[in-house]
Amino acid sequence: MHATFQTEQEAKVLREKHHVTIVVVAVGPKLQRAELQSMASDPDCEYLSFVENFDGPELSGLAEFVDSKICGGRVPILNC
């Protein structure tokens, strides 16, 4: 079985059968957007974030993005 297909299917099972919300954080310039979209919960605009690299300015907003999805923005990220 192709690894991408298997990952997509496993993510689908988690979302649909086990009601898991999947937040995808992707780092790097050569990402396969379609694969990542298939893993993230819907809507993608809420559960998928791209960062070009670990040194870029957009990394500073990443902690806030993850905090808002994992903790609902209620508590600091380290206390989740």
DSSP file with accessible surface (Angstrom, degrees, kcal/mol):
  #  RESIDUE AA STRUCTURE BP1 BP2  ACC     N-H-->O    O-->H-N    N-H-->O    O-->H-N    TCO  KAPPA ALPHA  PHI   PSI    X-CA   Y-CA   Z-CA
    1    1 A M              0   0  164      0, 0.0     2,-0.1     0, 0.0     0, 0.0   0.000 360.0 360.0 360.0 136.4    0.0    0.0    0.0
    2    2 A H     >  -     0   0  130      1,-0.1     4,-2.4     4,-0.0     5,-0.2  -0.395 360.0-130.6 -65.3 135.4    1.3    3.5   -0.9
    3    3 A A  H  > S+     0   0   66      1,-0.2     4,-2.5     2,-0.2     5,-0.2   0.877 105.0  52.0 -59.7 -40.4    2.4    5.3    2.3
    4    4 A T  H  > S+     0   0   32      2,-0.2     4,-2.5     1,-0.2    -1,-0.2   0.946 110.9  47.1 -62.7 -46.9    0.5    8.5    1.4
    5    5 A F  H  > S+     0   0   97      1,-0.2     4,-2.5     2,-0.2    -2,-0.2   0.920 112.2  50.5 -61.0 -42.8   -2.8    6.6    0.8
    6    6 A Q  H  X S+     0   0   82     -4,-2.4     4,-2.6     1,-0.2    -1,-0.2   0.922 110.4  49.4 -62.9 -43.1   -2.3    4.7    4.1
    7    7 A T  H  X S+     0   0   49     -4,-2.5     4,-2.4     1,-0.2    -1,-0.2   0.920 111.1  49.8 -62.0 -43.7   -1.7    7.9    6.0
    8    8 A E  H  X S+     0   0   52     -4,-2.5     4,-2.2     1,-0.2    -1,-0.2   0.912 112.2  47.8 -61.7 -42.9   -4.8    9.5    4.5
    9    9 A Q  H  X S+     0   0   74     -4,-2.5     4,-2.2     2,-0.2    -2,-0.2   0.894 111.1  50.0 -66.6 -40.7   -6.9    6.5    5.3
   10   10 A E  H  X S+     0   0  103     -4,-2.6     4,-2.2     2,-0.2    -2,-0.2   0.904 111.0  49.7 -65.0 -39.9   -5.6    6.4    8.9
   11   11 A A  H  X S+     0   0    8     -4,-2.4     4,-2.6    -5,-0.2    -2,-0.2   0.910 109.3  52.4 -64.3 -40.4   -6.4   10.1    9.4
   12   12 A K  H  X S+     0   0   87     -4,-2.2     4,-3.0     1,-0.2     5,-0.4   0.916 108.7  49.8 -62.3 -42.5   -9.9    9.5    8.0
   13   13 A V  H  X>S+     0   0   70     -4,-2.2     4,-2.2     1,-0.2     5,-1.4   0.931 110.7  50.0 -62.3 -44.6  -10.5    6.7   10.5
   14   14 A L  H  <5S+     0   0   77     -4,-2.2     6,-2.3     3,-0.2     4,-0.5   0.935 116.5  41.3 -59.5 -46.1   -9.3    8.9   13.4
   15   15 A R  H  <5S+     0   0   54     -4,-2.6     4,-0.4     4,-0.2    -2,-0.2   0.939 126.1  30.6 -67.8 -48.2  -11.6   11.7   12.3
   16   16 A E  H  <5S+     0   0  119     -4,-3.0    -3,-0.2    -5,-0.2    -2,-0.2   0.885 128.9  30.6 -85.5 -42.0  -14.7    9.8   11.4
   17   17 A K  T  <5S+     0   0  152     -4,-2.2    -3,-0.2    -5,-0.4    -2,-0.1   0.860 132.5  29.1 -87.6 -37.1  -14.7    6.7   13.7
   18   18 A H  S   <S-     0   0  107     -5,-1.4    -3,-0.2    -4,-0.5    -2,-0.1   0.382  98.0-127.4-107.2   1.1  -13.0    8.1   16.7
   19   19 A H        +     0   0  160     -4,-0.4     2,-0.4    -6,-0.3    -4,-0.2   0.850  49.1 162.9  56.1  42.2  -14.0   11.8   16.4
   20   20 A V        -     0   0   61     -6,-2.3     2,-0.6    -9,-0.1    -1,-0.2  -0.751  36.0-137.9 -92.6 135.2  -10.5   13.1   16.6
   21   21 A T        -     0   0   85     -2,-0.4     2,-0.6    20,-0.1    19,-0.1  -0.853  19.9-153.0 -90.8 123.9   -9.7   16.6   15.5
   22   22 A I        -     0   0   31     -2,-0.6    19,-2.5    17,-0.1     2,-0.5  -0.891   8.8-166.8-106.8 119.8   -6.4   16.6   13.6
   23   23 A V        -     0   0   42     -2,-0.6     2,-0.5    17,-0.2    25,-0.2  -0.910   9.7-158.4-102.5 125.4   -4.3   19.7   13.5
   24   24 A V  E     -a   48   0A  17     23,-2.9    25,-2.2    -2,-0.5     2,-0.5  -0.929  11.2-175.3-111.2 125.6   -1.6   19.7   10.9
   25   25 A V  E     -a   49   0A  58     -2,-0.5     2,-0.5    23,-0.2    25,-0.2  -0.986  11.5-167.4-117.4 117.3    1.5   21.9   11.1
   26   26 A A  E     -a   50   0A   7     23,-2.9    25,-2.7    -2,-0.5     2,-0.5  -0.920   5.5-170.4-112.8 130.6    3.8   21.6    8.1
   27   27 A V  E     +a   51   0A  46     -2,-0.5    25,-0.2    23,-0.2    26,-0.1  -0.979  43.9  56.9-121.9 125.5    7.3   23.0    8.0
   28   28 A G  S    S-     0   0   17     23,-2.5     3,-0.3    -2,-0.5    25,-0.2  -0.476  74.3-103.6 136.5 157.3    9.3   23.2    4.8
   29   29 A P  S    S+     0   0   94      0, 0.0     2,-0.5     0, 0.0    -1,-0.1   0.702 108.0  56.2 -83.9 -19.4    9.3   24.5    1.3
   30   30 A K  S    S+     0   0  197     22,-0.1     2,-0.3    -3,-0.1    -3,-0.1  -0.499  73.6 150.3-115.5  64.1    8.5   21.3   -0.6
   31   31 A L        -     0   0   60     -2,-0.5     2,-1.2    -3,-0.3     3,-0.1  -0.689  49.3-127.7 -98.5 149.0    5.3   20.1    1.0
   32   32 A Q     >  -     0   0  133     -2,-0.3     4,-2.0     1,-0.2     3,-0.4  -0.773  24.8-170.4 -96.2  93.1    2.5   18.1   -0.6
   33   33 A R  H  > S+     0   0  135     -2,-1.2     4,-2.8     1,-0.2     5,-0.2   0.865  80.3  54.7 -54.3 -44.1   -0.4   20.3    0.1
   34   34 A A  H  > S+     0   0   71      1,-0.2     4,-1.9     2,-0.2    -1,-0.2   0.906 108.6  48.6 -61.3 -41.2   -3.1   17.8   -1.0
   35   35 A E  H  > S+     0   0   42     -3,-0.4     4,-1.0     2,-0.2    -1,-0.2   0.929 113.1  47.0 -64.3 -44.2   -1.7   15.1    1.3
   36   36 A L  H  X S+     0   0   24     -4,-2.0     4,-2.2     1,-0.2     3,-0.5   0.898 110.3  52.9 -66.6 -38.3   -1.7   17.4    4.3
   37   37 A Q  H  < S+     0   0   69     -4,-2.8    -1,-0.2     1,-0.2    -2,-0.2   0.874 105.6  54.9 -63.9 -35.0   -5.2   18.7    3.5
   38   38 A S  H  < S+     0   0   34     -4,-1.9    -1,-0.2    -5,-0.2    -2,-0.2   0.760 111.6  44.8 -71.0 -22.7   -6.4   15.1    3.4
   39   39 A M  H  < S+     0   0   33     -4,-1.0    -2,-0.2    -3,-0.5    -1,-0.2   0.857  98.1  82.9 -86.5 -37.9   -5.0   14.5    6.9
   40   40 A A  S  < S-     0   0    1     -4,-2.2   -17,-0.2    -5,-0.1     4,-0.1  -0.279  85.9-106.4 -70.6 150.6   -6.2   17.7    8.6
   41   41 A S        -     0   0   11    -19,-2.5     6,-0.3     6,-0.2     5,-0.2  -0.333  59.6 -61.6 -66.3 158.6   -9.7   18.1   10.0
   42   42 A D  S    S+     0   0  121      4,-0.1     2,-0.1     1,-0.1    -1,-0.1  -0.697 114.5  44.5 -91.9 146.9  -12.1   20.3    8.0
   43   43 A P  S >> S-     0   0   59      0, 0.0     3,-1.9     0, 0.0     4,-1.2   0.516  71.3-156.1 -80.5 146.7  -12.1   23.1    7.3
   44   44 A D  H 3> S+     0   0   41      1,-0.3     4,-1.5     2,-0.2     3,-0.3   0.837  90.1  66.4 -55.2 -36.5   -8.5   23.1    6.2
   45   45 A C  H 34 S+     0   0  111      1,-0.2    -1,-0.3     2,-0.2    -3,-0.1   0.732 109.0  38.9 -63.0 -18.1   -8.2   26.9    6.8
   46   46 A E  H <4 S+     0   0   87     -3,-1.9    -1,-0.2    -5,-0.2    -2,-0.2   0.686 125.5  32.9 -99.9 -23.9   -8.7   26.2   10.6
   47   47 A Y  H  < S+     0   0   48     -4,-1.2   -23,-2.9    -6,-0.3     2,-0.4   0.256 105.1  70.8-122.3  13.0   -6.7   23.0   11.1
   48   48 A L  E  <  +a   24   0A  17     -4,-1.5     2,-0.4   -25,-0.2   -23,-0.2  -0.995  51.7 176.8-135.5 127.7   -3.8   23.3    8.6
   49   49 A S  E     -a   25   0A  26    -25,-2.2   -23,-2.9    -2,-0.4     2,-0.4  -0.998  12.4-155.8-133.1 136.5   -0.9   25.7    8.9
   50   50 A F  E     -a   26   0A  58     -2,-0.4     2,-0.4   -25,-0.2   -23,-0.2  -0.918   8.3-175.9-111.5 136.6    2.2   26.0    6.7
   51   51 A V  E     -a   27   0A   3    -25,-2.7   -23,-2.5    -2,-0.4     3,-0.1  -1.000  21.2-145.5-129.9 129.7    5.5   27.4    7.8
   52   52 A E  S    S-     0   0  101     -2,-0.4     2,-0.3   -25,-0.2    -1,-0.1   0.909  75.0 -25.4 -62.3 -44.8    8.4   27.8    5.2
   53   53 A N    >   -     0   0   68    -25,-0.2     3,-0.8   -26,-0.1    -1,-0.2  -0.969  64.0 -97.3-160.7 172.9   11.1   27.1    7.7
   54   54 A F  T 3  S+     0   0  140     -2,-0.3    -2,-0.0     1,-0.2    -1,-0.0   0.624 118.5  52.9 -74.7 -12.3   12.0   27.2   11.4
   55   55 A D  T 3  S+     0   0  157      4,-0.0    -1,-0.2     3,-0.0    -3,-0.0   0.519  85.6 107.6 -99.5  -8.0   13.8   30.5   11.1
   56   56 A G  S X  S-     0   0   13     -3,-0.8     3,-1.3     1,-0.1     4,-0.3  -0.236  78.6-115.6 -75.5 161.3   11.0   32.5    9.3
   57   57 A P  T >  S+     0   0  111      0, 0.0     3,-1.2     0, 0.0     4,-0.4   0.783 109.5  68.5 -66.5 -24.7    8.9   35.2   10.9
   58   58 A E  T >> S+     0   0   84      1,-0.2     3,-0.7     2,-0.2     4,-0.5   0.688  81.8  77.1 -71.0 -12.8    5.7   33.2   10.6
   59   59 A L  H X> S+     0   0   54     -3,-1.3     3,-1.1     1,-0.2     4,-0.8   0.857  82.7  65.3 -64.7 -30.2    7.0   30.8   13.2
   60   60 A S  H <> S+     0   0   98     -3,-1.2     4,-0.5    -4,-0.3     3,-0.3   0.853 102.4  47.6 -63.9 -31.6    6.2   33.2   15.9
   61   61 A G  H <> S+     0   0   33     -3,-0.7     4,-2.0    -4,-0.4    -1,-0.3   0.603  93.3  80.7 -83.0  -9.3    2.5   32.9   15.2
   62   62 A L  H <X S+     0   0   22     -3,-1.1     4,-2.8    -4,-0.5     5,-0.3   0.905  87.2  53.6 -66.2 -41.0    2.6   29.1   15.1
   63   63 A A  H  X S+     0   0   54     -4,-0.8     4,-2.7    -3,-0.3    -1,-0.2   0.918 110.2  48.6 -61.0 -40.8    2.5   28.7   18.9
   64   64 A E  H  X S+     0   0  145     -4,-0.5     4,-2.4     2,-0.2    -1,-0.2   0.903 110.6  51.2 -65.5 -40.1   -0.7   30.8   19.0
   65   65 A F  H  X S+     0   0   38     -4,-2.0     4,-1.5     2,-0.2    -2,-0.2   0.960 114.0  42.9 -60.9 -49.5   -2.2   28.7   16.1
   66   66 A V  H  X S+     0   0   27     -4,-2.8     4,-3.1     1,-0.2     5,-0.4   0.927 113.1  53.0 -64.6 -43.7   -1.5   25.4   17.9
   67   67 A D  H  X S+     0   0   31     -4,-2.7     4,-2.1    -5,-0.3     6,-1.6   0.924 107.9  50.7 -57.9 -43.8   -2.6   26.8   21.3
   68   68 A S  H  < S+     0   0   51     -4,-2.4     4,-0.3     4,-0.3    -1,-0.2   0.832 116.8  40.6 -67.1 -30.0   -5.9   27.9   19.8
   69   69 A K  H  < S+     0   0   58     -4,-1.5    -2,-0.2    -3,-0.3    -1,-0.2   0.874 122.5  36.6 -85.5 -40.0   -6.6   24.5   18.3
   70   70 A I  H  < S+     0   0  104     -4,-3.1    -3,-0.2    -5,-0.2    -2,-0.2   0.922 135.1  19.7 -80.2 -44.6   -5.4   22.2   21.1
   71   71 A a  S >< S-     0   0    6     -4,-2.1     3,-1.5    -5,-0.4    -3,-0.2   0.381  99.2-117.2-108.3   0.9   -6.5   24.2   24.1
   72   72 A G  T 3   -     0   0   44     -5,-0.4    -4,-0.3    -4,-0.3    -3,-0.1   0.719  65.4 -74.4  67.4  17.6   -9.1   26.4   22.5
   73   73 A G  T 3  S+     0   0   46     -6,-1.6    -1,-0.3     2,-0.2    -5,-0.2   0.609 110.3 117.1  72.7  12.2   -7.0   29.4   23.5
   74   74 A R  S <  S+     0   0  196     -3,-1.5    -2,-0.1    -7,-0.3    -1,-0.1   0.791  73.5  22.2 -84.4 -31.6   -8.0   28.9   27.1
   75   75 A V  S    S-     0   0   59     -8,-0.2    -2,-0.2    -4,-0.2    -4,-0.1  -0.941  94.8 -81.9-134.7 158.0   -4.7   28.1   28.7
   76   76 A P    >   -     0   0   83      0, 0.0     3,-1.9     0, 0.0     4,-0.2  -0.280  47.1-113.1 -57.6 148.3   -1.0   28.7   27.9
   77   77 A I  G >  S+     0   0   65      1,-0.3     3,-1.3     2,-0.2    -3,-0.0   0.819 113.2  57.7 -57.1 -34.5    0.3   26.1   25.4
   78   78 A L  G 3  S+     0   0  162      1,-0.3    -1,-0.3     0, 0.0   -11,-0.0   0.698 104.3  53.3 -73.8 -13.6    2.7   24.4   27.9
   79   79 A N  G <         0   0  121     -3,-1.9    -1,-0.3    -8,-0.0    -2,-0.2   0.287 360.0 360.0-102.2  10.2   -0.1   23.7   30.3
   80   80 A a    <         0   0   87     -3,-1.3    -9,-0.1    -4,-0.2    -3,-0.0  -0.227 360.0 360.0 -60.7 360.0   -2.4   21.9   27.9
